[in-house]
Amino acid sequence: MNSESLKRLRSWFVKNAAELPWRPADLDAPRDAYAVWISETMLQQTQVSTVRDYFIRWMKRFPNIETLAKADEAEVFKYWQGLGYYSRARNILKTAKIVCDKNNESYDSAVLRQAQHTSSSTIALRDSTTTIQCEMPRTRKELEALPGIGAYTAGAILSLAYHQREAILDGNLVRIFSRLYELDFLPTDKVKERRCPIKSGMTEKSFSEIYWEYAREVADSPKAYMHNEALMELGRTVCKTKSPLCESCPLNKECRAFTDKRTAEFPPAKKRTEKNWHGTVLVIESADEKIFAVSGGQKFLDGQLSLPHFESPRGATVGLPAQAENFINADDVETVKHCGTFRHSITVHKIECDVLYIKLNKKAKIAVSITTRQNSSNNAKFEWIEKAKVFETFANSFSLKALKKTF
């Protein structure tokens, strides 16, 4: 992409940049690295229209990394509820704590060095009233070493927040580069020994590296931050997956796919295997109006507080399932009611679940462990939640869908 192309791209972006809660009015202004990190993580696998309100709500509760680092996982999940892919939220909290711990260590080291040259009475030692400023790292190596921060997110933080000449590569840029240069492969495709159809000398390179080289070309400029964001905006609003608006694209003059009238062929379709899963979710209520919850040892939502669930065939909803006795004793059951089914998606799983409402005649005798644990190395933990508080306690839509079918 030459200088004239980049100039047209910048001009287009200045005129067409959407107003977003994480985007300052001044497109040249450096940004808060924390806000960039949160917004870009939320935007992974999620539409901008969905992320808007989540980001605003998150920033009101966790306005900076220091506040976030003091939170617990349950509250973080509550503010992430509905975005899915909860490992992102878990990693955000882990990273916040790591970053702040490192800042604290740096502070203590500085105090120690000062103590070697100064009388103790003049040292401002850290106490409960001292505020330690936590800052996101400023190098790619440091950022990518943190939980949940990969090459793309690291590049976004360095580029948008710190205005460094760092490349980014997300799905929007992949689509643009594929069409611009008619790349008939994806970055995730397997390595093949073949010459790149566009650039000479690019032999025996992974497909990912070929895309990253184009991204680095775009970022090799003092305006890298604007080029990166402009391309993301272009991919989202113009160079769309379906029905791209090629006539209004500032890069259509150099777009090979547009010139050859082959836009629909690029990028090649990504192979995706969907897995159908049918199961049963148990809503177990004790005699004193408490709902049974489990964390760990589950097929889905492992590590999160959720309703107990297990795989089952369709139509197996009469009476008490044998798997339910991993959680309660059959002698404690007063009634069993089928409350319907719901559909849900988690990663590649297309899920359909029956909901069983089980009312107990006395407090349940909880099993010591789940004997049918799947895909989990964690021990299951059980607890009872006040019925009046279940909708505010469970932080995943999977459990909430089951509860809404029941109550």
N, C-alpha and C positions, 0 to 999 in steps of 0.2 A: 504494500500500500504506500504510494508516494506522498510527498508533502502536499500536493494539491488535493488529493483524496482526503487526507486528514483535515485539511483546512475546511473543505466542504462538510465533513462530518461534524467538526466543532460548530460550524455555523448552524447546521441543522439542529444540533443538540441545544444550543442557546435558545433557539426559537421554539423548540418542541418539548423541552424537558418538563415532565409532569411534576406537580407539587406533591411531594411525599414527606411524611413526618420525619424521616431520617435524612432528608436532603435539604441543605441550607439554600436560601434564596440566592445567595452569591455562589455561583457554581465554581468559582476559583478559590473559595475559602477552604482552608484545611478543616477537617472534621474531628470530632471526638472519636478516638480509636475504639472506645468501649461501645458507642452507639453503632459504629460501622460493624463491629464484630457481632453484636446482637442482631442487627437487621439482616446482615448477610447470612447468618446461621438460620434465622427464621425463614428466609427466602429459599432455602434449600428444600426442594420438593414441594414448595408451597407457592401459590399465586400471590402477586403483589396485593390484589384486592382483599385477600384474606388476612395478610400480614399487617396491614395498616392499623387496625384497631388493637391487635395483639401487641404490637410494638408500643403504641401509645400507653396502653394499660401497664405493660411491663416497665416502661421507663418512669412512670409515676410511682410505682412501688419500689423499683430498683434503679434509682437515677444514676448510680455510678457503681463501679466495680467493688468499692469498699462495702456498700450496702448489700450487694449481692453476696459477697463472700461471707457475710454474717448470717445469711438465711439458711434454712434447712431444706432438705430435698422435697419434703411434702409440700411446702409452700411454693417452691419453684415449679413443681409439677402442676400445682393449682393454676398458676399464671400461664402455664404452657398448654393447659388442657384444651384440646381441639386441634392443635397443630400436628399431632401425631409424631412418630419417630422420636419417642421420649428419650432415647439415648443422647439426642442433641442437648436436651435440657440438663440431663445428668452431667454431660461433659462440660457444659457451660459453668455449672456450679463448681465442678472439680478445678477447672482452669482459674476461676476467680479466686478460689482459695489458694491455689499454687502461686499465682501472681502476687497476691497480697502477702503471702508468707515470705516470698523472695524479697519483697520491698521491706518487710520487717527485719529480715536478716541483714539487708544492706544498711538499714538504719542502725541496728545494734552494732554492726562492724564499725560504722562511722563513729558512734559514741565511744567504742572501745579505743579506737585510734586517738580520739580527742582526749581520752582519759590518760593516755600515756604522756601527754604534753601539758595538761591543764589540771589545776586543782579541782578536786571533786565538787567543791561548792559552786563552781561556775558551769558545770555540765548540766544541760537540760535533759535529764534522763527520761525515757519513755514511761509514762504511767497511764492510768485509765482515761485521762483527759487528753492524751496526746493523739493526734490524728496522723496516721501513716498514709501518705498518698500512694495509691496503687496505680501503676501505669503499665499498659500493655507493652511488651517488648518491641524493639524497633528493627529487628533483623529477621529474615525469613527462617533461619536456622532455629532461633529461639522460639518463634511463633509455632512452627510446625512440630516442635517438641511437646507442645501443650495438647491436652486431650481435646479431640474434636476439631482441631484446626488443621486443615490440609493445605495443599498448595494454592487452591483458589482463595480460600478465606484469608490466608496469610498475605497473598498478593493484594487483596482488596483493602486490608487494613493498612498495609505499607503504602499503597498507592493513594487511596482516598483520604486517609487520615494524615499520613506523614509526607505525602507528595513525593515519594520516592519513585524512581523509574523501574517499577516492578510490574510484571505481567500478571494478568488474570486469565482464566479460561473456564467459563461456565457454559451451560447448554446453549445460551444465546450466541456466544462467540463461536462455538463449534458450528452452529447452523450457518452463521454468516461466512466463516472461512470455507466451509464445505462448498457453499454456493459461489463464493467469489472465485475460488480456484478449482472448482469441480473435483473436490476430493471425494472419492467414492469409498471412503472408509471412515470409521469413527475412532476417536482416541482410545477407546476401550477394546478395539479389535486386537487380535493376536499379532505378534510380531511376524512379519514376513520379509524375506529377502527380495526386495523389489525396489526399483528406482522410483522415487516420487515423481508423479506425472507432471509436476510443476517446476520444481527446482532441480538443477543439475547438481550432482555430487551428493545427493541425499540418499545414499544406499544403506541398507541394513540398519535402518533406524526404526524404532518403535513408532507406531502411528501416533501415539500420544506426543512424542517429542516433535513430530512434524507440526502438529497443531500448536504446540508451545512455542516453536520458533516463529510462527506467524504472530503469535501473541506478544512475544518479546520485541518484534519489529515495531509493532504499534506502540509499545511502552517505551521505546528508546527515544524519549522526547521529554522536554521540561513540562509538557502538557499531558504526560502519560495518564494522570488521574482523570482528565477530561476525556481522553480517547477511550479509556477503559469503560467509563460509565456511559459514554455516548453509544458505544457498541452494545452494551447491555440494554440500553433503552431502545436502540434500533431493532434489536432482536425481539424485544417484547412487543413493540408496537407496529413495526413495519415488516421486518424480515421474519414473519411469523411462520410457525410450522405449517399451518394450513392457510390458504388464500393470502399469500404475502402481497403487500402493496408495493410491488416493484417499481411502478411508474413514479412514485413519490420518494424513492430511496435515493439518498445523496451519493450512493456508491454504485448505482446501476450501470454507469458508463464502463466500469472496469469489472463488472460481475460477469464471469464467463457463463454461468448457468443462465442468467437473464439473456445474454446475447445469443446463446444457442437455444433459447426457449426450452430449457431443461430444468427449470427451477424445481419442479415437483419431484425430480429424481434425487435431489440432494437436501439434506444428508441422507444416506441410505437408512432404511428402517432399522431401528434397534430391536434385536431379538429379545423378547421378554416372555418368560414362562410363568403363567399364572397357576397357582395351586388352589384348588377348591378344598375347603375344610368345613366339615359339619360337626357341631358339638352341642353341649348342653351347659348352660350357666345356671348355677344354683343361687337363689336368693333365700337364705336361711334366716328366719326370724325366731328369736328366743321368746319365751313366755313373758319376759320383762321388756319386750319391744327393743331388742338390739339386733343388729344385722351382722352376720358372720363375714369376716374379711380375711384374706390370705395374702401373704407376700412371699414370693419365691416358690419354686417347684411347679410352676405353671407352664403350659404350652406357650401362651402369649403373656405379655406384660410382666415378664419375670423381673423381680426386684421391686415392682410397684405394688401398692396396695390395690387389690382387685377382688371381685367376686370369684369364688372357686368355679373352675370350668374344666371340661375334659372332652375328648373326642367321643362321638357317639353316632350311630347310624340314624338316618331320618326315620321319624315315626316311633322312636324308642322313648316315648314320653308317658307311658302308663305306669303308675306306681313309682316307688322309690328306686332309682338306679343303684346298682351295686357300688359304683364308684363313689356315690355320696357317702358311703360308710367310711371313706378315708377321712371324712371331716366330722361326722356325727354318728351316733348310734341309732339304729333303726327303731329301737324301743322308745326313743325319745320323740318320735315323729307323731304329730297329731293329725296333720293334713298335708296332702301334696296336690298342688294345682298347676296345670299347664297354662301359662299366661301368654302364649304366642311365640313368635319367632322374630328375629331381626337380622339384618345383614350388616356386615362391617368389612373393612379392608385394613390389613396390616401388612406393610411391605408388599410382597408378591402374593400374599394369601387373600383369597376371596372367601370370606367367612359367612356361614349361616348358622345361627344358634337358636335352639329351643330354650325357653326360659321356664324354669321350674321354681315355684314359690313353695317353700317348705316351712310350715309352722310347727314349732316344737311345743310340747306340753310341759317341758321343764328345761332348765339351762342345759345346753348341749355339753356332752362329754367329748372334748376335742381330741382327735387322734394325735398321737405323738409326732407322726411324720406322714407325709404323703407317699404312699407306696408306688404310685404310678407316675412319678416325676418324669417329665420329658424335656430334653434339651436344656437341662438346668444342672448346675453344680452347686447351687445355693440351697441351704436348708430352708424349709418353709417355716414361716412365722404366722401365727394366727392371732386375731383379736376381734373383739366385739365392739361395734360402733353404734352409738345411739341412733335409733331410726330417724329421729328428727334432724340429724346432722349428716345423713349419708350423701345427700346431693352436694354438699359443700366439702365433704371429706374425700370422696373418690375423685381423682384427678385425671381419669381416662374416660373417653367417650364410650369405650367398649362396656365398661361396668354401668355407666349411666344409662345406656340404651336398655340394658336389662332391667334396671331399677324403674325406668319409665314405663316399661311393659307391665310391671308388677304393681306399682303404687300410683 
